[in-house]
Amino acid sequence: MYADKKPDKIDPNEKRLGKWLNCALSYEPLREPCVIDKLGNIFNKEALVEALLGKKLPKEFRHIKGLKDMINIKLSMIPGNQSDSADGATFQCPISGLEFNGKYKFFALKNCGHVVSAKALKEVKSSACLVCHKEFIDSDKMVINGSEEEVAALRERMEEEKAKSMKEKKKRGIDIVDGKKDCGNLEGNGKKSSNGGAKKFRAMDMAPANATKEVYASIFTSSKKSDFKETYMCRSLPLGRN
C-alpha cells in the first residue's frame, strides 16, 4: 500500500492533437495569424511576438531572435462548423481536404505561406503552389511538426544558413574597410600613389609653361626661407634691410 503511484499515462492521440491544434508556446487553440519557425513548430503569431518582446521564450525556442526567424503561414479553414471534425480539427488541406490533425504530413511553402498536405504535393506534380500558383523550389518546403530526423535536417539547414549569413556580413565589412583604404591612397588625379600614401601637393609642380617654378610657388606659400636675420631689439626689422 506504500508503493509509489505510477504517473498517469498520456493518451497518444491527445498528445498528437495538442501539438497540431494548439500553439507550441501558449498551448492555446491555433488562430490566425499563425507562423512557424525554421524547425517546423507552429505558433499563434501574437503569442510568439509577446514572448519575444518580454524576453520570455523557453530554452527550446531560443533560436527565434526576431520576425526574420518566423515564417507567416496561411491555413485553410474547414468549411462549416468545427464540430463536423471527429478530432476537433479546424484546418485542412485546401487541395486534398485532409484534416490538419497530425495524422497526415503537411508542408508550409516559404515563398507564399500556403500549407498543403504531402499527399497533395505528391499526387499533383508541380513546381508552383497548388493554391496561388506561385513558383517554389524544393528548399521552400518546410515540414510542420516533423519527425526527429526531419527536425534534425531542418536544424542543420538553419545552422548552414546562419553561417552563410555571418560569412556574407563579415565579407561586406572587409570590403568597406578596403574601400576606405583605397580612397586614402588616391593622388590628386585619381590614381593611387606608388608609395601607398596620399601624395603631397606642391605649387611648383603646377607652374604654367615658361614660368619660374620658385617664383610661382612663392605666390601660394613662403616655401623659401629668408637669408636675413632679425635683431634682438626689433624682430620686425631684419639686419641688412635698414
C-alpha positions as CSV (number, residue, x, y, z in Angstrom):
1,M,0.0,0.0,0.0
2,Y,3.1,2.2,0.2
3,A,4.1,1.6,-3.4
4,D,4.8,4.7,-5.4
5,K,1.9,5.9,-7.5
6,K,2.6,5.4,-11.2
7,P,2.3,8.6,-13.3
8,D,-0.8,8.9,-15.4
9,K,-0.3,7.7,-18.9
10,I,-0.8,10.4,-21.6
11,D,-3.1,9.4,-24.3
12,P,-1.0,9.5,-27.6
13,N,-4.0,10.8,-29.5
14,E,-4.4,13.7,-27.1
15,K,-0.7,14.5,-27.3
16,R,-0.8,14.5,-31.1
17,L,-3.9,16.7,-31.2
18,G,-2.4,19.1,-28.7
19,K,0.6,19.5,-30.9
20,W,-1.3,20.1,-34.1
21,L,-4.3,22.0,-32.9
22,N,-2.6,24.3,-30.3
23,C,0.1,26.9,-30.3
24,A,3.5,25.4,-29.4
25,L,4.2,28.3,-27.0
26,S,0.9,29.3,-25.3
27,Y,-1.0,25.9,-25.8
28,E,-4.0,27.9,-26.9
29,P,-6.0,26.8,-29.9
30,L,-4.5,27.9,-33.2
31,R,-6.0,31.0,-34.6
32,E,-4.8,33.2,-37.5
33,P,-2.4,34.8,-37.9
34,C,-0.1,31.8,-37.4
35,V,3.6,31.3,-38.0
36,I,6.1,28.5,-38.0
37,D,9.8,28.7,-37.0
38,K,12.6,27.2,-39.0
39,L,12.2,23.9,-37.2
40,G,8.6,23.5,-38.2
41,N,7.0,24.4,-34.8
42,I,3.7,26.2,-35.2
43,F,2.6,29.3,-33.2
44,N,0.0,31.9,-32.8
45,K,1.9,34.9,-34.0
46,E,0.6,37.2,-31.3
47,A,1.7,34.9,-28.5
48,L,5.2,34.5,-30.0
49,V,5.7,38.2,-30.6
50,E,4.6,39.0,-27.0
51,A,7.1,36.4,-25.7
52,L,9.9,37.9,-27.8
53,L,9.2,41.4,-26.6
54,G,9.0,40.2,-23.0
55,K,12.1,38.0,-23.4
56,K,10.2,35.1,-22.1
57,L,10.9,32.5,-24.7
58,P,11.6,29.0,-23.3
59,K,15.1,27.5,-24.0
60,E,13.8,25.2,-26.8
61,F,12.7,28.3,-28.8
62,R,15.8,30.5,-28.2
63,H,16.8,30.1,-31.9
64,I,14.0,32.6,-32.6
65,K,15.5,36.0,-32.4
66,G,13.0,38.1,-34.3
67,L,10.5,38.4,-37.1
68,K,13.1,37.1,-39.6
69,D,13.0,33.8,-37.9
70,M,9.2,33.4,-38.3
71,I,7.5,32.2,-41.5
72,N,4.0,33.5,-42.0
73,I,1.6,30.7,-43.0
74,K,-1.9,30.5,-44.4
75,L,-4.1,27.8,-43.0
76,S,-7.3,26.7,-44.8
77,M,-10.4,26.6,-42.5
78,I,-12.7,23.6,-42.6
79,P,-16.0,24.8,-44.1
80,G,-19.0,24.8,-41.8
81,N,-19.0,24.0,-38.1
82,Q,-15.8,22.9,-36.3
83,S,-17.8,20.1,-34.6
84,D,-18.0,18.4,-38.0
85,S,-14.5,17.1,-37.4
86,A,-14.2,14.0,-35.3
87,D,-10.8,15.2,-33.9
88,G,-11.9,18.8,-33.4
89,A,-9.6,20.0,-36.2
90,T,-10.2,23.5,-37.5
91,F,-8.0,23.4,-40.6
92,Q,-7.5,21.2,-43.6
93,C,-5.5,20.9,-46.8
94,P,-7.1,23.1,-49.4
95,I,-6.4,20.6,-52.2
96,S,-7.0,17.1,-50.8
97,G,-9.3,18.1,-47.9
98,L,-7.2,16.1,-45.4
99,E,-7.6,17.4,-41.8
100,F,-4.7,19.3,-40.1
101,N,-4.7,17.0,-37.1
102,G,-1.4,15.1,-37.1
103,K,-2.5,12.0,-38.9
104,Y,-1.0,13.3,-42.2
105,K,2.2,15.1,-43.1
106,F,1.8,18.8,-44.0
107,F,4.2,21.3,-45.6
108,A,4.3,25.1,-45.5
109,L,5.7,26.8,-48.6
110,K,8.0,29.6,-47.6
111,N,7.6,31.6,-50.8
112,C,3.8,32.1,-50.3
113,G,3.0,30.6,-46.9
114,H,0.3,28.2,-48.0
115,V,0.0,25.0,-46.0
116,V,-0.8,21.9,-48.0
117,S,-0.6,18.1,-47.4
118,A,2.3,16.0,-48.6
119,K,-0.2,13.8,-50.4
120,A,-1.4,16.7,-52.5
121,L,2.2,17.7,-53.4
122,K,2.9,14.1,-54.3
123,E,-0.2,13.4,-56.4
124,V,-0.1,16.8,-58.3
125,K,3.4,17.2,-59.6
126,S,4.0,20.9,-59.9
127,S,6.8,23.5,-59.3
128,A,4.1,26.0,-58.4
129,C,1.9,26.3,-55.4
130,L,-1.4,24.4,-55.9
131,V,-3.3,27.3,-54.3
132,C,-1.8,30.5,-55.6
133,H,0.3,29.1,-58.4
134,K,3.5,30.9,-57.2
135,E,6.7,29.1,-58.2
136,F,8.7,27.4,-55.5
137,I,11.8,25.2,-55.2
138,D,12.3,22.1,-53.0
139,S,14.1,24.0,-50.3
140,D,10.9,26.2,-49.9
141,K,9.0,23.2,-48.4
142,M,9.0,23.3,-44.6
143,V,7.6,20.2,-42.9
144,I,5.3,21.1,-40.0
145,N,5.8,19.1,-36.7
146,G,8.2,16.7,-38.4
147,S,9.8,13.6,-37.0
148,E,13.1,13.7,-35.1
149,E,15.0,13.0,-38.3
150,E,13.2,15.7,-40.2
151,V,13.7,18.3,-37.4
152,A,17.4,17.4,-37.3
153,A,17.6,18.1,-41.0
154,L,15.9,21.4,-40.6
155,R,18.2,22.3,-37.8
156,E,21.2,21.5,-39.9
157,R,19.8,23.7,-42.7
158,M,19.2,26.5,-40.3
159,E,22.8,26.4,-39.0
160,E,24.1,26.4,-42.5
161,E,22.0,29.5,-43.4
162,K,23.2,31.2,-40.3
163,A,26.9,30.5,-41.0
164,K,26.4,31.7,-44.6
165,S,24.8,34.9,-43.4
166,M,27.6,35.6,-40.9
167,K,30.2,35.0,-43.7
168,E,28.5,37.4,-46.0
169,K,28.3,40.1,-43.3
170,K,31.9,39.7,-42.5
171,K,32.8,39.9,-46.2
172,R,30.8,43.1,-46.6
173,G,32.7,44.6,-43.6
174,I,36.1,43.8,-45.1
175,D,35.0,45.3,-48.4
176,I,34.0,48.6,-46.7
177,V,37.3,48.8,-44.9
178,D,39.3,48.1,-48.0
179,G,37.3,50.8,-49.8
180,K,38.3,53.4,-47.2
181,K,42.0,52.4,-47.5
182,D,41.9,52.6,-51.3
183,C,40.4,56.1,-51.1
184,G,43.2,57.2,-48.8
185,N,45.8,56.1,-51.4
186,L,44.5,58.2,-54.2
187,E,46.5,61.1,-55.7
188,G,45.0,64.4,-56.8
189,N,44.5,63.0,-60.3
190,G,42.5,60.0,-59.0
191,K,45.4,57.5,-59.2
192,K,46.9,55.5,-56.4
193,S,50.3,56.8,-55.3
194,S,53.2,54.4,-55.7
195,N,54.3,54.7,-52.0
196,G,50.9,53.7,-50.7
197,G,50.1,57.1,-49.2
198,A,48.5,60.3,-50.4
199,K,50.9,62.5,-52.5
200,K,51.7,65.9,-51.0
201,F,50.6,68.9,-53.1
202,R,53.4,71.2,-54.3
203,A,52.6,74.5,-56.1
204,M,55.7,74.4,-58.2
205,D,54.5,71.2,-59.8
206,M,51.5,73.1,-61.2
207,A,53.5,76.0,-62.6
208,P,52.5,77.1,-66.1
209,A,54.8,76.8,-69.1
210,N,57.7,79.4,-69.3
211,A,57.2,80.3,-65.6
212,T,59.9,80.2,-62.9
213,K,58.8,77.5,-60.5
214,E,60.2,79.1,-57.4
215,V,58.6,82.5,-58.2
216,Y,55.3,80.8,-59.0
217,A,55.4,78.8,-55.7
218,S,56.1,81.9,-53.7
219,I,52.7,83.3,-54.7
220,F,51.0,80.5,-52.7
221,T,53.5,79.7,-49.9
222,S,56.6,81.1,-48.3
223,S,58.5,77.9,-49.1
224,K,61.9,79.7,-49.3
225,K,63.4,80.8,-46.1
226,S,64.8,84.3,-45.7
227,D,68.6,84.9,-45.7
228,F,68.2,87.8,-43.3
229,K,68.3,87.5,-39.5
230,E,66.3,89.6,-37.1
231,T,67.8,91.8,-34.5
232,Y,67.5,91.2,-30.8
233,M,65.8,94.6,-30.2
234,C,63.4,94.7,-33.1
235,R,62.3,91.4,-34.7
236,S,60.3,93.3,-37.4
237,L,63.4,94.9,-38.8
238,P,65.9,92.3,-40.2
239,L,69.5,93.1,-40.5
240,G,70.6,94.4,-43.9
241,R,67.2,96.0,-44.6
242,N,67.7,99.3,-42.7
